[in-house]
Amino acid sequence: MAELSGTWRPAGTAVPLAECAVLLGPADDVAVATRDLPAGLSIGTDAGEIVLPGGVPRGHKVALRPVPAGSAVLKYGQSIGLATMDIAAGDQVHGHNLAMAGAGRPAEFGAPRRSRPEPPGSPGPVRTFPGYRRADGRVGTRNCIGVLASVNCSASTARLIADQFRVDALRAFPNVDGVVPLTHTGGCGLVSGSVGAQTLLRTLRGYARHPNLGGLLVVGLGCEMLPVQSVLEDLDLPADTLVEVLTIQHTGGVRASVRAGAERVRRMLPELEARRRQPVPVADLVLGLNCGGSDGYSGITANPALGIASDLLVEAGGTSILGETPEVFGAEHLLTRRAVDATVGRRLLDRLDWWREYALAGGGSLDNNPSPGNKAGGLTTILEKSLGAVAKAGRADLTAVYEYAEPVTERGLVFMDTPGYDPVSVTGIVAGGATVVCFTTGRGSVLGCRPTPCLKLATSTELYHRMSEDLDLNCGGIVDGTASLAQTGREIFERIIAVASGERTVSEDLDLGQDEFVPWPIGTVT
């Protein structure tokens, strides 16, 4: 191809658009640069040649046609905002000439397409993977012991207990995937019965009954607002979950509690070691979908590829959980039109209404997003970010909408109301029952989550090579021309099954995840 450096070129030597940018829809006003484009570059489009008056960084948008001030700018075939000045063909389109527009669109509740599995008895083999079948019928992808703090006051003790079982201490127990400290900053000072208290309790109980935990030690101080009894009371734990509790005050202090807690964990190890993986249907997988540190490629490569993988799982009878409500804002119409009924669609709209009031009460608004890192990567408005973010949900019908950390019981594609802040969002999704998480990133994220393995997907080859020790899979081949969207989606699906079967992720190799257990801190602390 022609070089992308230098000055303007004579007619006939323009670089074809497909060699330097991606056009996502035939009606789009902009394309996304796949490499740094220098000033003076001539680009050949279907409408003729355009010459760039200034440089356009990779991942950023270049205008393909003039857009008058006040007009909508289209990407993905949807408006991503309004031009704040006249935009000429070849201009970079970003915050200097594009601004947020009203995100409200009429709700559409269209007839859903068929996305559920065939009924039992239909032809075709059932795809399986080796997992841990729990007594309540759910399936785990890991066999861990959780040391769960009921309150921040017991967090250090819980961590000290878990620290007794680092890698060397578990060499005799190769079938135990770890002793995981689950510590947080709450548990006391919240108004009893408040939304914040209920949300924290729901999160702790979701982790306590998680199918990836075969053993559980709940550690409290002894005088907190959320005592250990409240975490376990009337909780439908699987009958094969080994459970122990202790409180620091009653046990005799931190040192005595660490000794006692470590001994209780040791008693669990032989029984958990005796458990084995067995073939179970892929339909028993619960996949969490999340993105963070997004860039201009997120909605082109990793997110839509993950959407294909999600569709494959749903078609097999499994479950995918989409979250991050603030990053659906402006693209909610793409989900409501896929809701299985109007009730499900309106429930999603109700959560967005709640978020508008929540953001306003905090002195902000939902269009405060994208973050500085997102903008540096090429995203300008929350409309643009949301349109790319919902691509993680593929094309399946939306079967249910859940509040934060609620147990997910419906199969298919579901939505959970979570913040856009990654550790809080993923914590809620795991509390809901996700047994594998896929996390897409364009800027580079080092997030982990335990006891659920987290696959991190890079949006570009450059990022993948730069942070290869922190990322599991490269989706950049979609823009490099070395892989198709369908091929990458299938590759992600196969990696999900491999990780569910026991293959370790880079986050697990680094022992990440214990500091990313962050329940959503809602409400007044007194």
SEPA-488625 format. One line per 4 residues: for each residue x, y, z of C-alpha. Coordinates in Angstrom, 2 decimals. Example, Ala and Ser with C-alpha at 12.3 -4.5 7.8 and 13.67 -1.06 7.14 Angstrom:
2
12.30:-4.50:7.80; 13.67:-1.06:7.14
***
This chain:
526
0.00:0.00:0.00; 1.04:3.64:-0.35; 3.04:5.14:2.49; 0.97:7.01:5.09
3.59:9.70:5.65; 4.43:12.79:3.69; 2.32:15.47:2.09; -0.67:15.63:-0.21
-0.56:13.30:-3.22; -1.68:13.76:-6.80; -5.04:12.31:-7.85; -4.89:8.58:-8.36
-2.41:7.88:-5.57; -4.84:8.15:-2.68; -4.74:5.52:0.04; -7.97:3.44:-0.06
-10.16:4.02:2.99; -10.17:0.33:3.88; -6.37:0.38:4.26; -6.30:3.12:6.86
-9.71:3.31:8.54; -12.83:1.30:9.33; -16.28:2.37:8.15; -18.87:0.74:10.41
-22.05:1.58:8.49; -22.82:2.81:4.96; -24.63:5.89:6.28; -21.90:6.84:8.78
-20.36:10.31:8.63; -17.09:9.13:10.17; -14.61:6.27:9.95; -12.17:5.12:12.64
-8.46:5.40:11.86; -6.59:2.10:12.13; -3.22:3.85:12.29; -1.90:7.36:12.80
-2.94:9.40:9.74; -0.67:12.36:8.88; -1.81:15.78:7.73; -1.95:16.02:3.94
-2.84:12.34:3.46; -5.23:11.73:0.57; -7.83:9.02:1.20; -9.96:7.44:-1.49
-13.62:6.91:-0.60; -16.68:5.87:-2.64; -17.57:9.55:-2.93; -14.11:10.62:-4.08
-10.85:11.70:-2.49; -10.56:13.59:0.77; -7.41:15.29:2.04; -6.67:15.52:5.76
-5.97:19.12:6.85; -4.49:17.80:10.12; -3.32:14.53:11.63; -5.75:11.99:13.03
-4.44:9.57:15.73; -5.20:5.87:15.49; -8.52:4.98:17.07; -9.92:8.46:16.42
-12.60:9.54:13.95; -12.12:11.16:10.55; -15.04:12.85:8.76; -15.90:11.33:5.38
-18.28:14.10:4.32; -19.19:17.64:5.41; -21.44:17.88:8.48; -23.06:21.29:9.16
-23.01:22.74:12.66; -25.96:21.49:14.69; -26.36:18.29:12.67; -26.12:14.78:14.06
-22.90:12.85:13.43; -23.54:9.20:12.63; -21.41:6.21:13.66; -22.72:2.62:13.85
-25.64:4.10:11.88; -26.62:5.99:15.06; -26.14:9.54:16.31; -23.11:9.96:18.58
-23.73:13.69:19.13; -24.10:17.02:17.36; -21.51:18.97:15.41; -20.67:22.15:17.34
-19.21:23.77:14.21; -19.12:23.04:10.50; -17.10:19.87:9.95; -15.31:19.41:6.61
-14.50:16.10:4.97; -11.11:14.98:6.28; -11.40:16.74:9.66; -10.74:14.89:12.87
-14.02:14.57:14.78; -13.62:14.77:18.55; -14.41:16.99:21.53; -13.43:20.20:19.75
-16.25:19.86:17.20; -18.61:17.19:18.59; -20.79:17.46:21.69; -23.34:15.40:23.56
-26.91:15.50:22.27; -30.08:14.39:23.99; -29.91:10.64:24.54; -33.63:10.07:24.84
-35.17:7.97:22.09; -38.68:6.51:21.97; -38.74:3.10:23.62; -39.15:0.26:21.16
-40.40:-3.11:22.29; -40.11:-5.16:19.12; -40.96:-8.78:18.59; -38.00:-10.81:19.87
-36.11:-13.16:17.64; -35.68:-16.75:18.63; -32.44:-17.02:20.63; -33.21:-19.76:23.12
-31.95:-23.32:22.75; -33.96:-26.01:21.08; -36.21:-27.96:23.47; -34.90:-31.20:25.00
-34.81:-34.06:22.55; -33.82:-31.93:19.57; -31.08:-33.37:17.33; -27.43:-32.44:17.71
-24.73:-33.21:20.28; -24.65:-31.37:23.61; -21.37:-29.47:24.11; -19.80:-30.22:27.49
-16.87:-29.12:29.62; -15.37:-30.46:32.86; -16.85:-28.50:35.77; -17.79:-28.90:39.42
-21.43:-29.93:39.79; -22.72:-28.51:43.08; -25.43:-30.05:45.26; -27.98:-27.41:44.18
-27.46:-28.26:40.50; -25.35:-25.23:39.60; -21.87:-25.69:38.13; -18.61:-24.11:39.26
-15.53:-23.51:37.16; -13.21:-23.35:40.18; -12.93:-25.18:43.52; -11.98:-22.51:46.05
-12.36:-21.68:49.73; -13.57:-18.15:50.46; -12.60:-16.25:53.60; -15.38:-13.67:53.69
-15.22:-10.64:55.98; -18.64:-9.52:57.19; -17.24:-6.07:58.06; -14.16:-4.01:57.28
-13.07:-4.44:60.91; -12.42:-8.13:60.17; -10.82:-7.56:56.76; -7.20:-7.69:57.90
-7.84:-10.85:59.89; -9.54:-12.52:56.91; -6.58:-11.62:54.72; -4.07:-12.93:57.28
-5.96:-16.22:57.42; -5.94:-16.58:53.63; -2.25:-15.65:53.53; -1.49:-18.85:55.42
-2.44:-20.73:52.24; -0.35:-19.23:49.50; 0.89:-21.49:46.69; 3.38:-23.57:48.71
0.81:-24.38:51.41; -1.55:-25.89:48.81; 0.94:-28.05:46.91; -0.52:-31.14:48.56
-3.99:-30.12:47.35; -3.74:-29.62:43.55; -7.51:-29.81:43.10; -8.08:-26.79:45.37
-7.84:-23.60:43.31; -7.04:-21.29:46.18; -8.03:-19.78:49.51; -9.50:-16.41:48.56
-9.80:-13.44:50.96; -12.98:-11.44:50.25; -12.58:-8.18:52.13; -14.30:-4.82:51.76
-14.73:-1.40:53.36; -18.32:-1.69:54.65; -20.44:-3.70:57.05; -20.92:-1.04:59.70
-22.02:2.60:59.84; -24.76:2.05:57.25; -28.37:2.82:58.09; -30.00:-0.49:59.00
-32.44:-1.62:56.32; -31.26:1.07:53.87; -30.59:0.45:50.17; -26.86:0.52:50.92
-27.12:-2.05:53.70; -29.35:-4.32:51.61; -27.03:-4.06:48.61; -23.96:-4.97:50.66
-25.74:-7.89:52.32; -27.01:-9.16:48.97; -23.45:-9.00:47.59; -21.93:-10.90:50.53
-24.63:-13.55:50.34; -24.11:-13.86:46.57; -20.44:-14.64:47.10; -21.19:-16.99:50.01
-23.37:-19.18:47.78; -21.22:-18.86:44.65; -20.71:-22.20:42.86; -16.95:-21.57:42.60
-16.67:-21.76:46.42; -16.68:-25.27:47.85; -15.74:-23.99:51.31; -16.57:-20.81:53.20
-15.21:-19.17:56.35; -17.12:-16.04:57.43; -15.10:-13.76:59.72; -16.69:-10.98:61.78
-15.63:-8.65:64.55; -18.56:-9.37:66.82; -20.37:-6.02:67.13; -20.90:-4.94:63.50
-24.15:-3.93:61.85; -23.94:-6.90:59.46; -22.90:-9.79:61.71; -21.85:-13.17:60.38
-25.31:-14.57:61.17; -26.98:-12.11:58.77; -24.77:-13.31:55.91; -25.78:-16.95:56.40
-29.31:-16.73:57.82; -31.87:-18.49:55.57; -29.30:-18.54:52.77; -29.89:-21.32:50.25
-26.30:-22.53:50.28; -25.52:-25.68:48.31; -25.65:-28.59:50.74; -22.05:-29.53:49.88
-20.61:-26.10:50.83; -18.37:-26.48:53.89; -19.13:-23.56:56.23; -17.29:-22.19:59.27
-17.74:-18.91:61.16; -15.76:-17.01:63.76; -15.76:-13.59:65.40; -12.60:-11.84:66.51
-13.97:-10.59:69.82; -15.26:-14.01:70.89; -12.17:-15.88:69.65; -9.71:-13.76:71.59
-8.35:-11.16:69.15; -6.59:-11.08:65.81; -3.77:-13.54:66.50; -6.08:-16.10:68.07
-8.56:-15.67:65.21; -5.87:-16.19:62.57; -4.78:-19.41:64.27; -8.37:-20.62:64.66
-9.39:-19.59:61.15; -6.39:-21.26:59.53; -7.14:-24.47:61.39; -10.75:-24.43:60.17
-9.60:-23.94:56.59; -7.13:-26.82:56.94; -9.99:-29.08:57.98; -11.80:-28.28:54.73
-8.91:-29.00:52.39; -9.00:-32.83:52.28; -12.69:-32.92:51.39; -12.34:-30.28:48.69
-9.27:-32.05:47.33; -11.36:-35.19:46.86; -13.78:-33.41:44.55; -13.30:-33.86:40.82
-14.46:-32.17:37.66; -17.08:-34.02:35.65; -18.58:-33.48:32.17; -21.37:-30.92:32.36
-23.27:-29.05:29.60; -21.95:-25.73:28.37; -25.50:-24.56:29.05; -24.56:-24.46:32.76
-22.00:-21.67:32.21; -22.80:-18.15:33.40; -20.69:-15.52:31.58; -20.11:-12.00:32.85
-19.57:-9.28:30.21; -17.66:-6.11:31.13; -15.40:-3.53:29.51; -12.99:-0.95:30.86
-10.32:1.41:29.61; -12.17:1.57:26.28; -10.84:3.15:23.10; -11.94:3.82:19.55
-11.49:0.16:18.63; -13.57:-1.28:21.50; -16.82:-1.10:19.56; -15.15:-2.45:16.41
-13.11:-5.43:17.61; -13.30:-6.87:21.14; -16.85:-5.85:22.07; -18.66:-7.17:18.96
-16.43:-10.27:18.96; -17.40:-10.91:22.57; -21.01:-10.39:21.48; -20.61:-13.25:19.01
-19.17:-15.47:21.77; -22.09:-14.49:24.02; -24.56:-15.42:21.29; -22.87:-18.81:20.87
-23.22:-19.45:24.60; -26.87:-18.37:24.64; -27.59:-20.56:21.61; -26.11:-23.47:23.60
-28.53:-22.75:26.45; -26.14:-20.76:28.65; -26.37:-17.37:30.33; -24.63:-14.03:29.69
-24.83:-11.06:32.07; -24.42:-7.55:30.65; -23.92:-4.72:33.16; -22.66:-1.12:33.47
-25.95:0.79:33.30; -24.33:4.24:32.77; -22.64:2.81:29.67; -25.97:1.72:28.21
-27.26:5.30:28.43; -27.99:6.48:24.90; -28.05:2.95:23.46; -30.85:1.51:25.59
-33.16:1.41:22.56; -30.93:-1.31:21.07; -31.70:-3.49:24.10; -35.36:-2.67:24.74
-36.28:-3.61:21.18; -34.78:-7.07:21.94; -36.59:-7.53:25.26; -38.72:-10.67:25.38
-41.64:-8.52:26.53; -42.45:-4.92:27.43; -42.10:-5.63:31.16; -38.43:-6.53:30.74
-37.81:-3.51:28.51; -39.48:-1.11:30.94; -37.51:-2.56:33.84; -34.32:-1.53:32.03
-35.71:1.97:31.44; -36.66:2.18:35.13; -33.06:1.50:36.13; -31.86:4.27:33.80
-34.39:6.65:35.38; -33.01:5.73:38.80; -29.49:6.48:37.57; -30.47:9.90:36.26
-31.74:10.84:39.74; -28.74:9.21:41.45; -26.26:11.11:39.27; -28.16:14.38:39.75
-28.19:13.95:43.54; -24.39:13.55:43.40; -23.96:16.74:41.38; -23.33:14.98:38.08
-25.11:13.58:35.05; -24.91:10.42:32.99; -23.18:12.25:30.14; -20.12:12.95:32.36
-18.64:9.81:30.78; -16.34:9.03:28.85; -13.29:9.19:31.11; -10.10:11.06:30.15
-8.51:7.76:29.12; -11.49:6.91:26.93; -11.25:10.30:25.22; -7.53:9.90:24.66
-8.36:6.59:22.99; -10.80:8.22:20.55; -14.21:8.16:22.29; -15.94:11.54:22.46
-19.46:11.16:23.94; -21.30:8.65:26.12; -23.55:7.97:23.12; -20.54:6.75:21.15
-19.19:4.77:24.09; -22.56:3.15:24.85; -23.17:2.13:21.24; -19.87:0.26:21.31
-20.40:-1.12:24.80; -23.75:-2.81:24.08; -22.06:-4.72:21.26; -20.84:-7.10:24.00
-24.45:-8.31:24.25; -24.49:-9.69:20.71; -27.92:-10.12:19.11; -29.74:-12.40:21.56
-33.09:-11.55:23.12; -32.99:-9.80:26.51; -34.71:-12.19:28.91; -34.47:-10.42:32.30
-33.21:-7.34:34.17; -31.73:-7.67:37.68; -30.74:-5.27:40.41; -27.13:-5.22:41.60
-25.90:-8.59:42.93; -29.31:-10.25:42.60; -29.13:-14.01:41.95; -29.45:-14.59:38.20
-31.98:-17.36:37.58; -33.07:-16.76:33.97; -31.09:-18.25:31.13; -30.13:-16.38:27.99
-28.93:-12.78:27.80; -29.78:-10.82:30.96; -28.93:-7.35:32.22; -27.72:-6.41:35.71
-27.82:-2.86:37.05; -24.20:-2.09:37.91; -22.06:1.08:37.88; -19.53:1.69:35.13
-16.67:1.53:37.66; -15.10:-1.80:36.75; -14.33:-3.45:40.13; -17.78:-2.56:41.49
-19.51:-3.71:38.31; -17.69:-7.05:38.13; -18.26:-7.66:41.87; -22.03:-7.38:41.33
-21.95:-9.62:38.26; -19.97:-12.31:40.11; -22.29:-12.03:43.13; -25.14:-12.71:40.71
-23.51:-16.01:39.76; -21.06:-15.43:36.88; -18.59:-18.33:36.76; -16.40:-16.84:33.98
-15.89:-13.15:33.18; -14.73:-11.64:29.87; -13.32:-8.13:30.18; -12.54:-6.12:27.06
-10.04:-3.26:27.19; -8.57:-0.79:24.72; -6.32:1.23:27.01; -5.08:-1.72:29.08
-6.69:-3.05:32.25; -5.08:-5.22:34.92; -8.32:-6.22:36.63; -8.81:-9.67:38.11
-11.76:-11.13:40.01; -11.86:-14.08:42.36; -13.14:-16.73:42.75; -14.25:-16.29:39.13
-11.57:-16.39:36.40; -11.37:-13.29:34.22; -10.32:-13.35:30.56; -9.01:-9.97:29.38
-9.45:-9.18:25.68; -7.32:-6.54:23.93; -8.94:-4.36:21.27; -5.74:-3.86:19.27
-2.61:-5.78:18.38; -0.42:-2.89:19.53; -1.97:-3.00:23.02; -1.76:-6.80:23.18
1.97:-6.81:22.40; 2.67:-3.90:24.76; 0.84:-5.56:27.70; 1.01:-9.22:26.64
1.73:-10.41:30.20; -1.55:-8.90:31.39; -3.89:-9.80:28.51; -5.29:-13.16:27.46
-6.42:-12.69:23.88; -5.83:-10.29:20.99; -8.87:-9.07:19.05; -6.81:-6.61:16.99
-6.61:-8.95:14.02; -10.07:-7.72:13.06; -8.66:-4.33:12.03; -5.26:-5.74:11.01
-7.00:-7.90:8.43; -5.61:-11.15:9.87; -8.88:-12.39:11.43; -12.58:-11.88:10.87
-15.09:-10.83:13.49; -16.71:-14.27:13.33; -13.37:-16.07:13.73; -12.42:-13.95:16.75
-15.84:-14.45:18.33; -15.48:-18.21:17.98; -11.94:-18.03:19.41; -13.26:-16.17:22.47
-16.01:-18.77:22.91; -13.49:-21.61:22.83; -11.25:-19.80:25.32; -14.21:-19.32:27.66
-14.79:-23.07:27.61; -11.07:-23.78:28.10; -10.90:-21.45:31.12; -14.11:-22.91:32.54
-12.42:-26.30:32.21; -9.48:-25.20:34.37; -7.09:-23.31:32.07; -5.65:-20.44:34.09
-5.92:-16.81:33.03; -3.09:-14.29:33.29; -4.91:-12.63:36.21; -4.93:-15.93:38.08
-1.24:-16.45:37.39; -0.61:-13.05:38.98; -2.98:-13.86:41.88; -5.08:-10.78:41.08
-8.66:-10.31:42.20; -8.71:-10.09:45.97; -8.41:-6.29:45.95; -11.06:-5.98:43.24
-13.83:-7.34:45.47; -15.62:-3.97:45.81; -19.33:-4.06:46.74; -21.25:-1.00:45.57
-21.07:1.60:48.38; -24.53:3.20:48.21; -26.03:5.50:50.81; -25.29:7.38:54.00
-22.56:6.25:56.37; -23.17:7.40:59.94
***
